[in-house]
Amino acid sequence: VASLAGKMAAANGRAATTYLTNQGLSREDAERVSGEAARDMAACQIDAMRAQAAEQSVPFEELLDAIEALSSPDTLVLPPTLDRHALAERAAPCMADVQQRIGLPAPGGGLLPRTH
């Protein structure tokens, strides 16, 4: 989760930190909140991957490979073993909850990437 969170923070952290700072948080607090959100979003993604893998009867080894590939510093692309659309739909409510909890616009609101 930590390496995936780091990737998510790198991909979206600057935008989230800037948004939260513009909303009145100190830079330090905005960076902390953005980092916590990235960890929570990584957990959302991994939980969705586990559930999707179970639904598709993907072997556990393949799931571990998929999580490792997703956490790789080289790519933020999902491996082909999981249905990407179903995975995005499965993760979307959790991701939206994290964004709402920290005060970010709804998914697709222009700050962070859409899930579809």
Summary of the structure (lengths in Angstrom):
residues: 116
radius of gyration: 14.4
end to end distance: 21.9
largest distance: 46.4
contacts: 333
relative contact order: 0.17
helix: 70%
strand: 0%
